[in-house]
Amino acid sequence: MAVHPVGKADQIPEGRHRVFDVLGKSVVIYNIQGQYFAFLNYCPHQGAAICRGEVCGTNLPSGVYEYAFGKEGEIVRCPWHGWEFDIKTGKSLVRNDMRLRRYEVVVTGDMLGVRI
């Protein structure tokens, strides 16, 4: 698999994301605390552009009548049906058998590339 340059790291400020065309595929790259995570810009549930979803946090496992909120800025919520995915892993928070298609981000100096 080859690395395809997409742009400079400073094009995606921390806590933000940007969509790139890589080999005809829409790829979204998220910057979370200086780490970059790339995914096919496609929700596996019904095909929404995942980049249009809200980046947020979620409720964490907690005791009865307790509510713990966490992972702020690490969850993307599908804009169509609200399915939540962990940006660091691509895994669905609802279904273990569903995840976003993830690509490796290669950082060389100040340049970003995606391995496809």
HELIX and SHEET records of a PDB file:
HELIX    1   1 ALA A    9  GLN A   11  5                                   3    
HELIX    2   2 ILE A   50  ARG A   52  5                                   3    
SHEET    1   A 6 VAL A   3  LYS A   8  0                                        
SHEET    2   A 6 MET A 111  ARG A 115 -1                                        
SHEET    3   A 6 ARG A 102  THR A 108 -1                                        
SHEET    4   A 6 GLN A  35  LEU A  40 -1                                        
SHEET    5   A 6 LYS A  25  ILE A  32 -1                                        
SHEET    6   A 6 HIS A  17  VAL A  22 -1                                        
SHEET    1   B 3 GLU A  54  LEU A  60  0                                        
SHEET    2   B 3 ALA A  68  ARG A  77 -1                                        
SHEET    3   B 3 GLU A  84  ASP A  86 -1                                        
END                                                                             
